[in-house]
Amino acid sequence: MEGGTDEIEAFRAIGALLDAAHLVRPHDLAELVATACARLGAGATRLWLADHGLRTLALLDDGEEQRLPIDGSLAGRAFTTRTVVESPGDPASPTIWYPLIDGVDRLGGLEVEDDALTDVLRNELRDVATISAAELVTRGRYTDAFTVT
């Protein structure tokens, strides 16, 4: 199904994320999340983490360091308002930002690029963002891999 999955496949995709999350290395969490999102039918996804000063969001990736400002960006708006934010730009390549929140703690954002975001897929991705935040907190207790300065 384009732009989402049926309920059984969504359950399996999120279940697979939960099953694998406790075995994955901290730096592989972003790839695991991207795999779950793809299985749900989403396009490209990336995890971003806030720095300690709450000035930038840093891409959680083993590659080149990338940062986005929190002030004045869509990513930052999702982070500061704790709400889902969609890009008003190119309709052929929309981006949606989900805040990564654990209780009252703001951790970062989940970026999803997709041209067929249905309401069902949006809700499924919100679940993935919630799981991602919980896993970041859990993993953060045992590693400094998620420390952004």
N, CA and C atoms as a LAMMPS dump frame, in Angstrom:
ITEM: TIMESTEP
0
ITEM: NUMBER OF ATOMS
447
ITEM: BOX BOUNDS ff ff ff
-5.0000000000000000e+02 5.0000000000000000e+02
-5.0000000000000000e+02 5.0000000000000000e+02
-5.0000000000000000e+02 5.0000000000000000e+02
ITEM: ATOMS id mol type element x y z
1 1 1 N 0.846 -1.175 0
2 1 2 C 0 0 0
3 1 3 C 0.891 1.237 0
4 2 1 N 0.711 2.144 -0.912
5 2 2 C 1.542 3.334 -1.013
6 2 3 C 1.197 4.307 0.107
7 3 1 N 2.268 4.874 0.747
8 3 2 C 2.063 5.887 1.764
9 3 3 C 1.579 5.347 3.085
10 4 1 N 1.677 4.079 3.325
11 4 2 C 1.271 3.476 4.58
12 4 3 C 1.169 1.98 4.426
13 5 1 N 0.79 1.332 5.484
14 5 2 C 0.712 -0.12 5.477
15 5 3 C -0.629 -0.545 6.04
16 6 1 N -0.94 -1.82 5.851
17 6 2 C -2.138 -2.304 6.518
18 6 3 C -1.807 -2.486 7.997
19 7 1 N -2.824 -2.672 8.813
20 7 2 C -2.627 -2.734 10.258
21 7 3 C -1.704 -3.873 10.683
22 8 1 N -1.824 -5.018 10.039
23 8 2 C -0.987 -6.163 10.413
24 8 3 C 0.473 -5.884 10.102
25 9 1 N 0.753 -5.338 8.932
26 9 2 C 2.137 -5.02 8.574
27 9 3 C 2.694 -3.919 9.471
28 10 1 N 1.869 -2.937 9.819
29 10 2 C 2.314 -1.879 10.73
30 10 3 C 2.669 -2.468 12.096
31 11 1 N 1.821 -3.36 12.574
32 11 2 C 2.091 -4.028 13.85
33 11 3 C 3.405 -4.801 13.783
34 12 1 N 3.628 -5.502 12.68
35 12 2 C 4.867 -6.263 12.512
36 12 3 C 6.084 -5.349 12.432
37 13 1 N 5.968 -4.238 11.708
38 13 2 C 7.094 -3.312 11.557
39 13 3 C 7.479 -2.698 12.907
40 14 1 N 6.48 -2.266 13.664
41 14 2 C 6.761 -1.66 14.965
42 14 3 C 7.232 -2.724 15.95
43 15 1 N 6.666 -3.916 15.867
44 15 2 C 7.133 -5.024 16.703
45 15 3 C 8.582 -5.389 16.407
46 16 1 N 8.951 -5.395 15.138
47 16 2 C 10.336 -5.691 14.759
48 16 3 C 11.288 -4.618 15.295
49 17 1 N 10.841 -3.371 15.266
50 17 2 C 11.651 -2.285 15.828
51 17 3 C 11.874 -2.512 17.316
52 18 1 N 10.818 -2.833 18.03
53 18 2 C 10.946 -3.087 19.472
54 18 3 C 11.816 -4.308 19.762
55 19 1 N 11.638 -5.371 18.986
56 19 2 C 12.435 -6.588 19.193
57 19 3 C 13.913 -6.35 18.957
58 20 1 N 14.242 -5.62 17.907
59 20 2 C 15.645 -5.408 17.543
60 20 3 C 16.306 -4.314 18.365
61 21 1 N 15.537 -3.388 18.891
62 21 2 C 16.108 -2.217 19.567
63 21 3 C 16.98 -2.598 20.763
64 22 1 N 16.612 -3.631 21.489
65 22 2 C 17.398 -3.973 22.673
66 22 3 C 18.702 -4.699 22.331
67 23 1 N 18.881 -5.065 21.07
68 23 2 C 20.1 -5.756 20.651
69 23 3 C 21.042 -4.883 19.824
70 24 1 N 20.561 -3.746 19.368
71 24 2 C 21.332 -2.937 18.432
72 24 3 C 22.356 -2.056 19.167
73 25 1 N 23.495 -1.834 18.491
74 25 2 C 24.493 -0.912 19.029
75 25 3 C 23.923 0.505 18.961
76 26 1 N 24.305 1.377 19.874
77 26 2 C 23.746 2.735 19.87
78 26 3 C 23.844 3.443 18.523
79 27 1 N 24.967 3.341 17.85
80 27 2 C 25.12 4.048 16.58
81 27 3 C 24.29 3.439 15.447
82 28 1 N 23.761 2.24 15.667
83 28 2 C 22.93 1.606 14.646
84 28 3 C 21.44 1.901 14.837
85 29 1 N 21.113 2.646 15.874
86 29 2 C 19.702 2.939 16.148
87 29 3 C 19.063 3.723 15.008
88 30 1 N 19.769 4.686 14.449
89 30 2 C 19.201 5.484 13.355
90 30 3 C 18.864 4.604 12.159
91 31 1 N 19.725 3.671 11.846
92 31 2 C 19.47 2.756 10.727
93 31 3 C 18.278 1.849 11.026
94 32 1 N 18.173 1.395 12.259
95 32 2 C 17.051 0.55 12.659
96 32 3 C 15.729 1.316 12.527
97 33 1 N 15.734 2.566 12.943
98 33 2 C 14.535 3.4 12.833
99 33 3 C 14.185 3.636 11.368
100 34 1 N 15.192 3.912 10.553
101 34 2 C 14.956 4.127 9.118
102 34 3 C 14.371 2.872 8.474
103 35 1 N 14.84 1.709 8.872
104 35 2 C 14.317 0.452 8.345
105 35 3 C 12.846 0.272 8.729
106 36 1 N 12.516 0.574 9.978
107 36 2 C 11.122 0.459 10.42
108 36 3 C 10.232 1.422 9.649
109 37 1 N 10.701 2.65 9.458
110 37 2 C 9.916 3.643 8.719
111 37 3 C 9.711 3.211 7.268
112 38 1 N 10.755 2.671 6.656
113 38 2 C 10.642 2.19 5.271
114 38 3 C 9.647 1.037 5.193
115 39 1 N 9.687 0.168 6.183
116 39 2 C 8.76 -0.956 6.192
117 39 3 C 7.307 -0.488 6.326
118 40 1 N 7.123 0.657 6.978
119 40 2 C 5.784 1.236 7.096
120 40 3 C 5.344 1.923 5.815
121 41 1 N 6.298 2.183 4.923
122 41 2 C 5.981 2.819 3.656
123 41 3 C 6.467 4.251 3.546
124 42 1 N 7.248 4.718 4.531
125 42 2 C 7.765 6.089 4.506
126 42 3 C 9.006 6.184 3.632
127 43 1 N 9.299 7.399 3.227
128 43 2 C 10.509 7.66 2.452
129 43 3 C 11.71 7.784 3.375
130 44 1 N 12.663 8.601 2.983
131 44 2 C 13.911 8.775 3.736
132 44 3 C 13.639 9.332 5.13
133 45 1 N 14.327 8.787 6.115
134 45 2 C 14.188 9.25 7.492
135 45 3 C 15.563 9.456 8.105
136 46 1 N 15.623 10.42 9.032
137 46 2 C 16.868 10.681 9.753
138 46 3 C 16.53 11.11 11.18
139 47 1 N 17.396 10.71 12.109
140 47 2 C 17.258 11.116 13.508
141 47 3 C 18.217 12.264 13.794
142 48 1 N 17.723 13.272 14.501
143 48 2 C 18.517 14.43 14.886
144 48 3 C 18.441 14.584 16.404
145 49 1 N 19.581 14.903 17.038
146 49 2 C 19.641 15.055 18.492
147 49 3 C 20.049 16.475 18.861
148 50 1 N 19.434 16.997 19.914
149 50 2 C 19.756 18.343 20.374
150 50 3 C 21.085 18.355 21.108
151 51 1 N 21.823 19.451 20.943
152 51 2 C 23.056 19.617 21.711
153 51 3 C 22.698 20.068 23.13
154 52 1 N 23.69 20.036 24.023
155 52 2 C 23.424 20.395 25.424
156 52 3 C 22.963 21.83 25.589
157 53 1 N 23.436 22.718 24.741
158 53 2 C 23.048 24.121 24.825
159 53 3 C 21.714 24.426 24.174
160 54 1 N 21.091 23.435 23.581
161 54 2 C 19.808 23.571 22.879
162 54 3 C 19.869 24.65 21.8
163 55 1 N 20.979 24.658 21.067
164 55 2 C 21.142 25.603 19.966
165 55 3 C 21.022 24.934 18.604
166 56 1 N 21.445 23.664 18.523
167 56 2 C 21.416 22.958 17.242
168 56 3 C 20.904 21.538 17.418
169 57 1 N 20.509 20.963 16.287
170 57 2 C 20.18 19.542 16.204
171 57 3 C 21.267 18.904 15.346
172 58 1 N 21.844 17.832 15.827
173 58 2 C 22.912 17.138 15.111
174 58 3 C 22.391 15.813 14.569
175 59 1 N 22.759 15.526 13.342
176 59 2 C 22.348 14.281 12.705
177 59 3 C 23.006 13.101 13.404
178 60 1 N 22.202 12.103 13.763
179 60 2 C 22.728 10.874 14.348
180 60 3 C 23.102 9.961 13.192
181 61 1 N 24.387 9.96 12.878
182 61 2 C 24.892 9.243 11.715
183 61 3 C 26.384 9.012 11.921
184 62 1 N 26.896 7.928 11.361
185 62 2 C 28.324 7.653 11.462
186 62 3 C 29.137 8.464 10.465
187 63 1 N 28.474 9.118 9.528
188 63 2 C 29.162 9.863 8.475
189 63 3 C 29.509 11.276 8.906
190 64 1 N 29.513 12.144 7.928
191 64 2 C 29.878 13.547 8.136
192 64 3 C 28.901 14.234 9.093
193 65 1 N 29.43 15.074 9.973
194 65 2 C 28.6 15.785 10.929
195 65 3 C 27.751 16.836 10.225
196 66 1 N 26.478 16.828 10.53
197 66 2 C 25.549 17.821 10
198 66 3 C 24.755 18.386 11.167
199 67 1 N 24.496 19.679 11.116
200 67 2 C 23.725 20.34 12.167
201 67 3 C 22.688 21.275 11.561
202 68 1 N 21.596 21.412 12.279
203 68 2 C 20.541 22.364 11.93
204 68 3 C 20.335 23.285 13.121
205 69 1 N 20.107 24.559 12.878
206 69 2 C 19.828 25.452 14.003
207 69 3 C 18.442 25.153 14.572
208 70 1 N 18.31 25.239 15.878
209 70 2 C 16.992 25.064 16.485
210 70 3 C 16.166 26.325 16.254
211 71 1 N 16.8 27.477 16.404
212 71 2 C 16.114 28.742 16.192
213 71 3 C 15.967 29.019 14.697
214 72 1 N 14.725 29.158 14.245
215 72 2 C 14.488 29.54 12.864
216 72 3 C 14.38 28.412 11.858
217 73 1 N 14.301 27.161 12.303
218 73 2 C 14.172 26.036 11.362
219 73 3 C 12.89 25.262 11.667
220 74 1 N 12.407 24.526 10.663
221 74 2 C 11.238 23.667 10.882
222 74 3 C 11.539 22.599 11.92
223 75 1 N 12.748 22.048 11.838
224 75 2 C 13.171 21.043 12.815
225 75 3 C 13.131 21.63 14.22
226 76 1 N 13.633 22.845 14.335
227 76 2 C 13.635 23.525 15.625
228 76 3 C 12.239 23.832 16.13
229 77 1 N 11.347 24.178 15.206
230 77 2 C 9.96 24.443 15.608
231 77 3 C 9.315 23.186 16.179
232 78 1 N 9.516 22.043 15.523
233 78 2 C 8.976 20.785 16.05
234 78 3 C 9.569 20.482 17.423
235 79 1 N 10.865 20.728 17.545
236 79 2 C 11.572 20.464 18.803
237 79 3 C 11.053 21.364 19.927
238 80 1 N 10.964 22.662 19.67
239 80 2 C 10.59 23.59 20.744
240 80 3 C 9.107 23.549 21.082
241 81 1 N 8.252 23.319 20.087
242 81 2 C 6.806 23.308 20.351
243 81 3 C 6.276 21.92 20.699
244 82 1 N 7.117 20.91 20.514
245 82 2 C 6.711 19.522 20.795
246 82 3 C 5.527 19.094 19.935
247 83 1 N 5.48 19.611 18.72
248 83 2 C 4.399 19.262 17.795
249 83 3 C 4.984 18.807 16.464
250 84 1 N 4.181 18.09 15.711
251 84 2 C 4.582 17.662 14.376
252 84 3 C 4.509 18.876 13.456
253 85 1 N 5.564 19.058 12.651
254 85 2 C 5.642 20.21 11.75
255 85 3 C 5.905 19.699 10.339
256 86 1 N 5.137 20.227 9.386
257 86 2 C 5.319 19.856 7.982
258 86 3 C 5.891 21.021 7.204
259 87 1 N 6.734 20.704 6.236
260 87 2 C 7.305 21.748 5.389
261 87 3 C 6.233 22.288 4.455
262 88 1 N 6.181 23.608 4.322
263 88 2 C 5.214 24.194 3.415
264 88 3 C 5.756 24.289 1.988
265 89 1 N 6.945 23.784 1.783
266 89 2 C 7.639 23.938 0.497
267 89 3 C 7.146 23.041 -0.604
268 90 1 N 8.067 22.426 -1.292
269 90 2 C 7.835 21.632 -2.49
270 90 3 C 6.873 20.479 -2.226
271 91 1 N 5.671 20.49 -2.813
272 91 2 C 4.721 19.4 -2.59
273 91 3 C 5.187 18.064 -3.157
274 92 1 N 6.148 18.096 -4.071
275 92 2 C 6.669 16.851 -4.643
276 92 3 C 7.628 16.161 -3.677
277 93 1 N 8.132 16.886 -2.689
278 93 2 C 9.077 16.313 -1.74
279 93 3 C 8.862 16.902 -0.347
280 94 1 N 7.689 16.665 0.249
281 94 2 C 7.416 17.239 1.566
282 94 3 C 8.251 16.574 2.664
283 95 1 N 8.525 17.342 3.693
284 95 2 C 9.234 16.845 4.86
285 95 3 C 8.354 17.071 6.079
286 96 1 N 8.306 16.072 6.933
287 96 2 C 7.559 16.18 8.172
288 96 3 C 8.528 15.91 9.321
289 97 1 N 8.418 16.714 10.364
290 97 2 C 9.283 16.602 11.538
291 97 3 C 8.461 16.165 12.738
292 98 1 N 8.899 15.081 13.37
293 98 2 C 8.284 14.602 14.605
294 98 3 C 9.235 14.896 15.75
295 99 1 N 8.75 15.51 16.822
296 99 2 C 9.638 15.735 17.956
297 99 3 C 9.936 14.419 18.67
298 100 1 N 11.161 14.284 19.144
299 100 2 C 11.543 13.138 19.964
300 100 3 C 11.469 13.599 21.415
301 101 1 N 10.483 13.087 22.131
302 101 2 C 10.2 13.538 23.488
303 101 3 C 10.128 12.326 24.407
304 102 1 N 10.727 12.47 25.584
305 102 2 C 10.602 11.455 26.62
306 102 3 C 10.126 12.17 27.878
307 103 1 N 8.853 12.022 28.194
308 103 2 C 8.293 12.759 29.325
309 103 3 C 8.357 14.25 29.045
310 104 1 N 9.073 14.979 29.885
311 104 2 C 9.226 16.415 29.679
312 104 3 C 10.521 16.748 28.951
313 105 1 N 11.346 15.743 28.697
314 105 2 C 12.633 15.969 28.044
315 105 3 C 12.506 15.962 26.532
316 106 1 N 12.986 17.027 25.911
317 106 2 C 13.056 17.107 24.457
318 106 3 C 14.431 16.601 24.044
319 107 1 N 14.46 15.624 23.142
320 107 2 C 15.707 14.985 22.751
321 107 3 C 16.172 15.396 21.359
322 108 1 N 15.241 15.592 20.436
323 108 2 C 15.605 15.892 19.059
324 108 3 C 14.403 15.768 18.158
325 109 1 N 14.648 15.26 16.93
326 109 2 C 13.567 15.14 15.975
327 109 3 C 13.768 13.993 15.012
328 110 1 N 12.673 13.492 14.499
329 110 2 C 12.669 12.479 13.443
330 110 3 C 12.213 13.176 12.177
331 111 1 N 13.074 13.201 11.174
332 111 2 C 12.78 13.824 9.888
333 111 3 C 12.331 12.745 8.909
334 112 1 N 11.216 12.975 8.243
335 112 2 C 10.7 12.034 7.254
336 112 3 C 10.405 12.789 5.966
337 113 1 N 11.006 12.317 4.883
338 113 2 C 10.721 12.882 3.565
339 113 3 C 9.879 11.871 2.806
340 114 1 N 8.705 12.31 2.369
341 114 2 C 7.812 11.39 1.667
342 114 3 C 6.795 12.19 0.888
343 115 1 N 6.439 11.713 -0.289
344 115 2 C 5.459 12.412 -1.11
345 115 3 C 4.061 11.802 -0.989
346 116 1 N 3.883 10.827 -0.12
347 116 2 C 2.583 10.16 0.01
348 116 3 C 2.249 9.889 1.473
349 117 1 N 2.331 10.917 2.292
350 117 2 C 2.052 10.752 3.715
351 117 3 C 0.543 10.756 3.958
352 118 1 N 0.022 9.605 4.286
353 118 2 C -1.392 9.485 4.622
354 118 3 C -1.567 9.719 6.119
355 119 1 N -2.807 9.892 6.553
356 119 2 C -3.063 10.052 7.986
357 119 3 C -2.639 8.806 8.764
358 120 1 N -2.869 7.647 8.173
359 120 2 C -2.473 6.391 8.823
360 120 3 C -0.96 6.347 8.994
361 121 1 N -0.223 6.662 7.936
362 121 2 C 1.238 6.648 8.016
363 121 3 C 1.741 7.685 9.014
364 122 1 N 1.134 8.845 9.05
365 122 2 C 1.536 9.876 10.015
366 122 3 C 1.419 9.355 11.449
367 123 1 N 0.334 8.653 11.749
368 123 2 C 0.15 8.094 13.09
369 123 3 C 1.168 6.995 13.385
370 124 1 N 1.447 6.163 12.384
371 124 2 C 2.445 5.109 12.57
372 124 3 C 3.828 5.719 12.833
373 125 1 N 4.146 6.78 12.114
374 125 2 C 5.441 7.441 12.302
375 125 3 C 5.527 8.121 13.664
376 126 1 N 4.423 8.608 14.157
377 126 2 C 4.408 9.173 15.52
378 126 3 C 4.772 8.088 16.533
379 127 1 N 4.258 6.875 16.32
380 127 2 C 4.614 5.753 17.193
381 127 3 C 6.115 5.456 17.113
382 128 1 N 6.66 5.48 15.91
383 128 2 C 8.098 5.243 15.74
384 128 3 C 8.898 6.323 16.451
385 129 1 N 8.469 7.568 16.363
386 129 2 C 9.169 8.66 17.057
387 129 3 C 9.143 8.44 18.571
388 130 1 N 8.02 7.995 19.082
389 130 2 C 7.902 7.728 20.519
390 130 3 C 8.851 6.613 20.953
391 131 1 N 8.874 5.536 20.187
392 131 2 C 9.779 4.418 20.484
393 131 3 C 11.228 4.87 20.366
394 132 1 N 11.529 5.664 19.354
395 132 2 C 12.896 6.154 19.147
396 132 3 C 13.363 6.968 20.344
397 133 1 N 12.503 7.842 20.846
398 133 2 C 12.865 8.657 22.005
399 133 3 C 13.15 7.778 23.221
400 134 1 N 12.304 6.793 23.452
401 134 2 C 12.511 5.898 24.59
402 134 3 C 13.824 5.13 24.449
403 135 1 N 14.124 4.68 23.251
404 135 2 C 15.372 3.944 23.026
405 135 3 C 16.589 4.852 23.177
406 136 1 N 16.487 6.099 22.736
407 136 2 C 17.6 7.037 22.909
408 136 3 C 17.902 7.251 24.394
409 137 1 N 16.856 7.386 25.202
410 137 2 C 17.047 7.57 26.639
411 137 3 C 17.67 6.321 27.25
412 138 1 N 17.138 5.161 26.882
413 138 2 C 17.668 3.904 27.411
414 138 3 C 19.127 3.712 27.017
415 139 1 N 19.443 3.907 25.758
416 139 2 C 20.818 3.746 25.277
417 139 3 C 21.746 4.805 25.88
418 140 1 N 21.217 5.994 26.095
419 140 2 C 22.027 7.088 26.629
420 140 3 C 22.544 6.829 28.024
421 141 1 N 21.923 5.922 28.715
422 141 2 C 22.387 5.576 30.066
423 141 3 C 23.695 4.797 30.039
424 142 1 N 24 4.174 28.911
425 142 2 C 25.141 3.27 28.841
426 142 3 C 26.212 3.693 27.86
427 143 1 N 26.041 4.849 27.241
428 143 2 C 27.02 5.285 26.247
429 143 3 C 27.007 6.804 26.137
430 144 1 N 28.08 7.344 25.612
431 144 2 C 28.08 8.776 25.325
432 144 3 C 27.872 9.015 23.824
433 145 1 N 27.453 7.984 23.112
434 145 2 C 27.259 8.074 21.659
435 145 3 C 26.212 9.12 21.286
436 146 1 N 25.3 9.41 22.192
437 146 2 C 24.233 10.365 21.904
438 146 3 C 24.491 11.727 22.535
439 147 1 N 25.688 11.931 23.037
440 147 2 C 26.031 13.211 23.623
441 147 3 C 26.468 14.168 22.527
442 148 1 N 25.76 15.259 22.406
443 148 2 C 26.068 16.276 21.399
444 148 3 C 26.484 17.537 22.123
445 149 1 N 27.686 18.002 21.813
446 149 2 C 28.171 19.218 22.467
447 149 3 C 28.238 20.368 21.5
